[in-house]
Amino acid sequence: MKEETLDFLDFVKKDLKPPLIHNNSYNYYLRKLPYIYNNDITFRLLFDWHFKLDTGYGSAWYRPTAIHLKEEVFELQIALINGWGQNIYNSPYQFRELILFHARADLYNKSLLEIGGSTNTNLIFDTLGVNEYINIESPDYIDSQDKSTYSEQHSSHQKRKTIFTNAEEIESFVQKESIDHIFSVACFEHIYDLETALNSCYNCLKEGGTLYSYFAPIYSYLTKGDHGVIPKHKSLPNKPIGLHLLSSIDQRKALQEAGINSPNEIQDILGRINFNRIPNRLKYEEYERILTESPFSVIDLERLDSLNLSKNYPKEFNQIRRSNKNVSNLITCGFRVLMVKD
C-alpha cells in the first residue's frame, strides 16, 4: 500500500474507535475515503472484499475455517459504516450504498440527484459536501404507501429541492446536462418503464456523469420477489413461496387447494398479486437487457445471487419450472450497477 494509505488506516485505527468518535474525525474519514479508494488498488480490493464478506454475497462469503483473511482495520470501517447508517440516520442500507457510491465517485462539491428516496440534509451538505441536491419522489408510489413521502422527514435547505414526478419524466423538470451524479436505492424495481427512465436520466447528466443504483429484490427472485403483493389470508397463514411466479392458472389452483373457494376472494387475491403497482414485475433477464442496452456505458454490474436457493426450496423450484416457462432465473435477488455517460 501507498504511504498515504497507511497513514489513513492509522487514522482509522486511532481516531475511529467506538463508542466515542469526534464529529471532525467522522467528517474527515468520509471526505478522504474517495481519494484513498481511487488512488490505491490494494485499499480498494480489500475494502470491497470486506464489504462483500459482510453482506454475504459474492466471492467473499465462503472461506475455509482454517484460513483467516480478515483485516481488522477494514472490518472496522465496514462496521462503522453500518453503525452510522443504523444509529445516526436510521437507514442502514441507504447510507451504506451512498457511501459506496461516494467512495467511487466523490460527491464533494458536485450536484446529486436521488431517485426514489431522500437523504439526510446534514449528511448531504455538511458531511459529504454536495453542492446541490434534488430528490425525485413518485406520486404513484406515494399513493401506494398511504400518501407518505421520504422528503418530509428531512429539514429544508437552500440547495435542496424535491420534485414529485415519476422517474420516466425527470428530464421535464431537471435541466438537460445539469447533474453530476444520480443515486438510487430500492427504487428501480418500482419504476414502471425503466427504459424510458434511464433515457431521461441520461439526458439530465453532464458528460462524464455517473448513475449508481442498488435494488433488490427483483420480481423473479423466489422468496421475496413478490415485494409483499401476496396478501394475508386466514387460509394462507404463511406466505406461499413462489406463488407470484406461477402461471395464472396454477395460481388459482394453489389458492383453491389452500381452501379459498370464494370466486370473489380468489379474484381479489389474483388481482393484487398480478396488478398491484408496487413492483414493476421485471425479471432478471429484462433488467440485464435494459441496463446494458441503455445509452450509458456500464462500469460495473454486480448480481446479488443466492446461489444455493434451490437446495432450500426444491419443491417450489420444480413447481415453477413446470408452471411458467417465462421464468428462468430464480436466484438473483437484485443488482448493484454503476454506469457513466461518456
LUMSE-201300 format. One record per residue (C-alpha): residue in one letter; z, x, y. Coordinates in steps of 0.25 Angstrom, whole numbers, padded with zeros to 4 digits, always signed. Layout:
LUMSE-201300
AZXY;...
This chain:
LUMSE-201300
M+0000+0000+0000;K-0002+0004+0014;E+0010+0009+0022;E+0009-0003+0032;T+0010-0012+0020;L+0022-0004+0014;D+0029-0006+0028;F+0026-0021+0028;L+0032-0022+0014;D+0045-0014+0018;F+0046-0024+0030;V+0045-0036+0020;K+0056-0030+0011;K+0065-0026+0022;D+0063-0038+0032;L+0059-0050+0024;K+0071-0051+0014;P+0076-0065+0013;P+0084-0072+0018;L+0085-0067+0032;I+0071-0063+0037;H+0069-0061+0052;N+0059-0070+0058;N+0052-0058+0064;S+0050-0052+0050;Y+0045-0065+0045;N+0034-0065+0056;Y+0031-0051+0055;Y+0028-0052+0040;L+0019-0064+0041;R+0011-0057+0053;K+0010-0044+0046;L+0006-0049+0032;P-0009-0051+0034;Y-0011-0037+0039;I-0004-0031+0027;Y-0010-0041+0017;N-0024-0038+0022;N-0023-0023+0024;D-0016-0019+0011;I-0023-0023-0002;T-0011-0020-0010;F-0002-0029-0002;R-0012-0040-0003;L-0013-0039-0018;L+0002-0039-0020;F+0005-0050-0010;D-0006-0059-0017;W-0001-0055-0031;H+0013-0059-0028;F+0009-0072-0021;K+0001-0076-0034;L+0013-0072-0042;D+0022-0081-0034;T+0012-0093-0035;G+0009-0091-0049;Y-0006-0091-0048;G-0016-0080-0050;S-0015-0067-0058;A-0001-0064-0054;W+0006-0076-0061;Y+0007-0069-0075;R+0014-0055-0077;P+0019-0050-0090;T+0034-0049-0089;A+0035-0034-0091;I+0026-0032-0079;H+0033-0032-0065;L+0023-0033-0054;K+0030-0040-0043;E+0032-0032-0030;E+0045-0037-0023;V+0040-0036-0009;F+0028-0045-0012;E+0037-0054-0019;L+0046-0055-0007;Q+0034-0058+0002;I+0029-0070-0007;A+0044-0075-0008;L+0045-0074+0007;I+0032-0082+0010;N+0036-0093+0000;G+0050-0093+0006;W+0045-0094+0021;G+0036-0105+0017;Q+0046-0113+0010;N+0059-0111+0019;I+0053-0109+0033;Y+0040-0118+0032;N+0043-0128+0020;S+0029-0125+0016;P+0029-0114+0005;Y+0014-0115+0000;Q+0008-0117+0014;F+0016-0106+0020;R+0012-0097+0008;E-0003-0100+0009;L-0003-0098+0024;I+0004-0084+0023;L-0006-0080+0012;F-0017-0084+0021;H-0011-0077+0033;A-0010-0064+0025;R-0025-0065+0022;A-0030-0070+0036;D-0019-0066+0046;L-0017-0079+0054;Y-0011-0071+0066;N-0018-0075+0080;K-0028-0084+0072;S-0032-0099+0072;L-0028-0106+0060;L-0032-0120+0055;E-0024-0126+0044;I-0030-0138+0035;G-0020-0148+0029;G-0007-0142+0034;S+0001-0138+0045;T+0009-0125+0046;N+0022-0122+0054;T+0019-0119+0069;N+0029-0107+0069;L+0023-0101+0057;I+0008-0102+0062;F+0011-0097+0076;D+0023-0089+0077;T+0023-0082+0063;L+0008-0081+0060;G+0003-0080+0074;V-0008-0090+0072;N-0015-0092+0086;E-0020-0107+0084;Y-0017-0117+0072;I-0024-0130+0069;N-0019-0138+0057;I-0028-0149+0051;E-0022-0162+0044;S-0030-0172+0037;P-0028-0187+0041;D-0032-0191+0027;Y-0021-0182+0021;I-0011-0187+0031;D-0013-0201+0027;S-0011-0198+0013;Q+0002-0191+0016;D+0009-0202+0023;K+0004-0198+0037;S+0012-0185+0038;T+0006-0173+0044;Y+0009-0158+0042;S+0008-0154+0057;E+0019-0164+0061;Q+0029-0154+0054;H+0026-0143+0064;S+0028-0140+0079;S+0017-0141+0089;H+0011-0128+0095;Q+0000-0126+0106;K-0008-0118+0096;R-0007-0128+0085;K-0016-0140+0082;T-0016-0151+0072;I-0029-0159+0068;F-0029-0171+0060;T-0042-0171+0053;N-0048-0169+0039;A-0052-0155+0035;E-0066-0159+0034;E-0067-0162+0049;I-0059-0149+0054;E-0071-0144+0062;S-0072-0157+0070;F-0058-0153+0076;V-0058-0138+0076;Q-0067-0129+0084;K-0078-0122+0076;E-0075-0108+0072;S-0061-0108+0079;I-0052-0106+0068;D-0048-0092+0062;H-0041-0097+0049;I-0040-0110+0041;F-0028-0112+0031;S-0025-0124+0022;V-0015-0126+0011;A-0015-0138+0001;C-0026-0145+0009;F-0039-0142+0002;E-0036-0151-0009;H-0035-0163+0000;I-0048-0161+0008;Y-0058-0172+0004;D-0070-0164+0008;L-0067-0149+0007;E-0081-0144+0008;T-0082-0151+0022;A-0068-0146+0026;L-0072-0131+0022;N-0084-0132+0031;S-0076-0138+0042;C-0066-0126+0041;Y-0077-0116+0040;N-0083-0121+0054;C-0069-0120+0061;L-0067-0106+0056;K-0071-0093+0064;E-0079-0083+0057;G-0070-0075+0048;G-0060-0086+0048;T-0053-0090+0035;L-0049-0102+0027;Y-0037-0102+0017;S-0033-0113+0008;Y-0023-0115-0003;F-0024-0129-0010;A-0018-0134-0023;P-0018-0141-0032;I-0033-0146-0033;Y-0037-0159-0040;S-0042-0153-0053;Y-0029-0146-0055;L-0022-0153-0067;T-0007-0154-0064;K-0007-0156-0048;G-0021-0158-0044;D-0019-0173-0042;H-0011-0170-0030;G-0002-0181-0032;V-0012-0192-0033;I-0008-0197-0046;P+0003-0208-0042;K+0016-0210-0049;H+0017-0222-0058;K+0028-0227-0067;S+0019-0225-0079;L+0016-0211-0074;P+0030-0205-0073;N+0024-0191-0073;K+0010-0187-0067;P-0001-0187-0077;I-0006-0173-0076;G-0021-0172-0074;L-0023-0187-0072;H-0031-0185-0059;L-0041-0177-0067;L-0045-0187-0078;S-0057-0196-0077;S-0054-0209-0070;I-0056-0216-0084;D-0045-0207-0090;Q-0036-0208-0078;R-0036-0223-0080;K-0033-0221-0095;A-0022-0212-0092;L-0015-0222-0083;Q-0017-0233-0093;E-0011-0224-0104;A+0001-0221-0095;G+0004-0236-0095;I-0003-0240-0082;N-0010-0253-0085;S-0012-0260-0071;P-0026-0258-0067;N-0022-0258-0052;E-0012-0247-0055;I-0022-0239-0062;Q-0032-0241-0051;D-0022-0237-0041;I-0018-0224-0048;L-0032-0220-0051;G-0035-0222-0036;R-0024-0213-0032;I-0028-0202-0042;N-0043-0202-0038;F-0044-0207-0024;N-0031-0202-0017;R-0036-0193-0005;I-0024-0183-0006;P-0032-0173-0015;N-0047-0172-0014;R-0049-0170-0029;L-0058-0158-0028;K-0057-0150-0041;Y-0057-0135-0043;E-0072-0133-0044;E-0074-0141-0032;Y-0064-0133-0023;E-0070-0120-0028;R-0084-0124-0025;I-0080-0130-0011;L-0073-0117-0007;T-0083-0107-0012;E-0095-0115-0007;S-0089-0117+0007;P-0094-0109+0019;F-0082-0100+0018;S-0082-0087+0011;V-0071-0087+0000;I-0062-0075+0001;D-0052-0080-0010;L-0052-0092-0019;E-0039-0092-0027;R-0038-0102-0038;L-0024-0107-0042;D-0024-0109-0057;S-0015-0114-0067;L-0022-0106-0078;N-0014-0112-0090;L-0012-0126-0085;S-0020-0131-0098;K-0009-0126-0107;N+0001-0135-0100;Y-0008-0147-0099;P-0017-0146-0111;K-0018-0161-0113;E-0021-0164-0099;F-0032-0153-0098;N-0039-0159-0111;Q-0038-0173-0105;I-0044-0169-0092;R-0055-0161-0099;R-0059-0173-0107;S-0058-0183-0096;N-0064-0177-0084;K-0076-0166-0085;N-0076-0165-0070;V-0062-0157-0070;S-0063-0143-0076;N-0052-0134-0069;L-0038-0140-0070;I-0030-0127-0068;T-0034-0123-0053;C-0024-0130-0044;G-0029-0124-0031;F-0035-0113-0023;R-0032-0103-0012;V-0044-0100-0004;L-0047-0090+0007;M-0061-0092+0014;V-0068-0085+0026;K-0078-0090+0036;D-0087-0077+0037;
